[in-house]
């Protein structure tokens, strides 16, 4: 586990940098130029025809700085969840392996624990920290030392519970991002309303263009932030569900493949 922490931190850092570069490049080269061109065209048509009703453009909706920050956080959160989903899938693949090759009707005695530990220890070193190998090895070592089946069952349950808590705590960064996105949207709302109030004197004189544009900033930022937040929360809950199923399936694997075949004395 100690070797995975720096790798995950480096991945988080570089994924954030890449998200900033890609999103900002898209905004500078595509989104903001198109939004500016659309607004200028709409202004010309409004001056020519007072009854003209401008269409709502996606470029205009997402052109402000708050929406850009929300998209950066969205892609960052998706990359973090993708990283964790890949790790979870790798651990789930171990559930398809027969790590305890036991013939039908064969029991595992305390003296046999070392022998049955060898196939697990022969796994690649990168897999030694996965939940299933850790639970099986710890259970076999505990059975060899205590010769108590109930103690082995409690050990497996404790490992699975601690793994579940660890996985849940590692989602804290994603939860923070899911909270930060709508907060940034509300900041855009405050900024837009503040700009609108600053141009209230123009609205009194009949010029409502500036007020309308400022209110557009307010509502568009909240709209985009809430949509992105819904997507992030959905993906996060799917990831959490996958991790919980992994822990439950690993515990069932240990119960069916190991504990059911343990025997503390020769019959």
N, C-alpha and C positions, 0 to 999 in steps of 0.2 A: 504494500500500500504506500510505503514511503516513496517508492520510485514513481508512482502514478501522479502524485500531487504536483511536482514541478512540471510534468508534461501537460497536465490539465491546465495549470496556470498559464503556461506559454501558449497553449491553444486558445484560451480565453482572451489573452492579450492580443495575439495576432488576428484572431477572428474579429475583434473590435476594430482594430486598425484597418483591416480589409473592408469591413462594412462601412466605415467612415469614408474611405477612399472611393468605393464604388458608388455609394449613394450620393456623395457630394459631387462626384464627376457627372452623374446622371442629372443632377439638379442644375449644375452650371452649363452643361452642354445641351440638354434637351428640355427639361421641365420649365425652368424659369424663362428661357428665350421664347418658348411657345406660349407660355402664359402671358408674357408681355405683349407678344404679337396679337394674341386673341383680345386682350383688354383694349389695345389701341384700335383694333378693327371695330370692336363693339362701341367704343367711344365715337368713332367717325360715323357709324351708322345711327347712333342715337342723336348726334347733332343734325344729321340729314333727315331723320324720321323720328319725331318724338314718341310715336306709338310703337317703335321697335322694342321687342321683348328679347333680350339676350339669352342665349341658351347656356345652360350650366356646363362648364368645361372641367374635365378632370384635371387638366394642367393648372387651372386657376384654383381649384379646390385644394391641391396639395403643394402649392408653390411656396408657402411661407416657411420660416426657419423652424417653427415648432413641428410642422409635419415632417420636415427633413430629419429632425432629431428623433421623432417617433419611428420613422422607417429605419434609421440606423439601429435603434434599440431592438426593433422587431427582428431584423436580420441577425443581430448579435444573439438574441434569445433563441432563435431558430437554430443557429449553429451550435449553441451550447446544448440544446435539447437533442440535436442530431448526434453530437458526440456521445452523450449519455445513452441514447438509444442504440448506438453501435456497440457500446460496451455491454449493455443489457442483452443484446442479441447474441454476442459472443458467449456470455455466460449461459444463456438458454441453450445454446448448441451442445453444451456439456451434458445436458439432461438427456440427450439422445444417445449418449455413450454408456456402455456397460462397464462402469468403473469398478464394480464388485462382481467379477465372474463367479457366481455361485451356482452349482448344479442343483437341480430340483431335489429337495429332501435333505440337502446338506446344511449343517448348522455351523455357526462361527463360534469357536471357543476362545476364551481369553488368550490362550497360547497361539492361536492362529491370527491374531490381530496384526502382528508384524508382517506376516505373509500377504495378507489382504491389503496392507498399506502400500506395498510396492508398486502396483499399477497406478495408484494415485500419485505417488511420488515421482513416477516416470513421466508424468505430464510435462510439457514445456514449462520453463520457469515463469513465463509470463502469465500462466494460468494458475499458478500456485496460490495467488491471492484471491481467486474467485470464490464465491460463496460455497458452492457444492464441494470442491476439494477440501476447503478449510473445515467444513462441517464434518465430512467423512473422516478425515485424518484425526481431528480432535476427538471425535466419537470413538474411533478405534483405539487411540492412545488411552482415553479415559476407561474404556472397557478392559484394556489390558492391565491397567493399574488398579482399578477398583473392583472389577468383576461384577459390577452392579448394572443391570439393564436399565433400571429406572434412572440411575444417575446419567447414563448415556443419553436417554431420551430428554432429560432436563437440559443436558449440555447442548444438544442439537437445537432445542427450542430457544435456549438463550442466545445462541449464535445467530439464529434466524431473526430473532427480535432485535438484536443489536444491529444487524445488517439493515433491517427495515428502517430503524431510526437513523442510521447513517445515510442511507439513500434519501430519506426525507429531508435531512438537514442539508444535503448537498443541493437541494432544489431552492435554497434560500435566495441565491443570486437571481434565478429566474423569477421567483416570486417578487423580488424587488423590482426587476425590470417591468413585470406586469403591473406593478403599482405605479411605477414612475411614468409610464406612457400616458395614462389618462391625466396624471398630474401636469405633465408638460402641455397636454391639450388645454387644460384649464388655465395654464399660464398664458397661452395664446388667446384664450377668451378674455382674460383680464387685460392683456395688452391691446386687443382690438377694441374693447369697450372704452378703455382709457383714451385711445386715439379718437374714437367717435365723440366722446365728451369734449375733447379738446377742440373739435371742429363744430361744436354745437352752434356757435355764432354764425357760421356759414350757412347752416341749415335754416336758421331764423331768417336769413336774407334770401333764402330760396335755393341755395346751392347745396344739394344733398348728396352729391357724388362722393365727396370725401367721407361723409358719415356712412354711406352705404358700403363703400369699400372697406372701411374699418370694421363695420359689423360683419362683413363677409369673412375677415380674418378671424374674428371671434368665433363664429359658428363653424367655419370650416375646420379650424384646428381641433375643436372638441369633437366634431363628427369623425374626422380621420382617426384621432386618438382612441376613441371608443371602439371603432371598428377593429383597429389593430389589437386593442386589448382583448376583445372577444376572441380573436383568432389565437392569440398567445395563450390565453387561459384554457382554451379547448385543447391545444397541443400539449400544454403542461399536464392537464388531467389525463390525457391519453398516455403520456410518458409515465406518470405516477402509477396508473393502472397496470402498465406493463411491468414496472418494477415490483409492484406488490404481488403480481402473479408469479414472477420469477421466484420471490422468496417463498411463497406458498408451495409452488411446485418443487422447489429444492427440499423443503421440509417433508413433502410427501415422498419424494425420491428416497430420502434417508429412512423414512418409516417403512417403506415397502421393500427396499433393497437391503437395508442393514438391520434395523431394529427387529424386524420380523424374523430374521434368521439368527439372532443372537441366542446363545445358550451358555449359562454360567457354569454348567457342570455336565459331565458326561452322563447320559441316561443309562 
